[in-house]
Amino acid sequence: MSDAVHRRNGLIFMQIWHVGRVSHPIFLNGNLPISPSATQMSGRISRSEGLNYGLSRELTVAEIKNLISW
């Protein structure tokens, strides 16, 4: 498929997003979402059936460095 796009001089791009605290344990094998500090986010996850945002856990400095090096 990408060959057909390129033959017509089209461009393809991909946006990579680390969702961090904007996630839910149901998508993370029961683990809390991560963020630079422990936070409590309120509201509903827009693409879910009744899931609310909640707590996130604070990353360690080593975990932050590891994510940056990815």
Contacts in CASP RR format, 6 or more apart in sequence:
PFRMAT RR
TARGET T0000
AUTHOR 0000-0000-0000
METHOD contacts of the structure
MODEL  1
MSDAVHRRNGLIFMQIWHVGRVSHPIFLNGNLPISPSATQMSGRISRSEG
LNYGLSRELTVAEIKNLISW
2 12 0 8 1.000
5 11 0 8 1.000
5 12 0 8 1.000
6 12 0 8 1.000
18 67 0 8 1.000
19 33 0 8 1.000
20 33 0 8 1.000
20 34 0 8 1.000
20 35 0 8 1.000
20 56 0 8 1.000
21 33 0 8 1.000
21 34 0 8 1.000
21 35 0 8 1.000
21 39 0 8 1.000
21 41 0 8 1.000
21 53 0 8 1.000
21 56 0 8 1.000
22 33 0 8 1.000
22 41 0 8 1.000
22 53 0 8 1.000
23 33 0 8 1.000
24 33 0 8 1.000
24 45 0 8 1.000
24 48 0 8 1.000
24 51 0 8 1.000
24 53 0 8 1.000
24 54 0 8 1.000
25 31 0 8 1.000
25 32 0 8 1.000
25 33 0 8 1.000
26 51 0 8 1.000
31 57 0 8 1.000
32 55 0 8 1.000
32 56 0 8 1.000
32 57 0 8 1.000
33 54 0 8 1.000
33 55 0 8 1.000
33 56 0 8 1.000
33 57 0 8 1.000
34 56 0 8 1.000
34 57 0 8 1.000
34 58 0 8 1.000
34 59 0 8 1.000
34 63 0 8 1.000
35 56 0 8 1.000
35 57 0 8 1.000
35 58 0 8 1.000
35 59 0 8 1.000
36 58 0 8 1.000
36 59 0 8 1.000
36 64 0 8 1.000
37 58 0 8 1.000
38 55 0 8 1.000
38 56 0 8 1.000
38 57 0 8 1.000
38 58 0 8 1.000
39 55 0 8 1.000
39 56 0 8 1.000
40 54 0 8 1.000
40 55 0 8 1.000
40 56 0 8 1.000
41 53 0 8 1.000
41 54 0 8 1.000
41 56 0 8 1.000
42 52 0 8 1.000
42 53 0 8 1.000
42 54 0 8 1.000
43 52 0 8 1.000
43 53 0 8 1.000
44 50 0 8 1.000
44 51 0 8 1.000
44 52 0 8 1.000
44 53 0 8 1.000
45 51 0 8 1.000
45 52 0 8 1.000
45 53 0 8 1.000
59 67 0 8 1.000
END
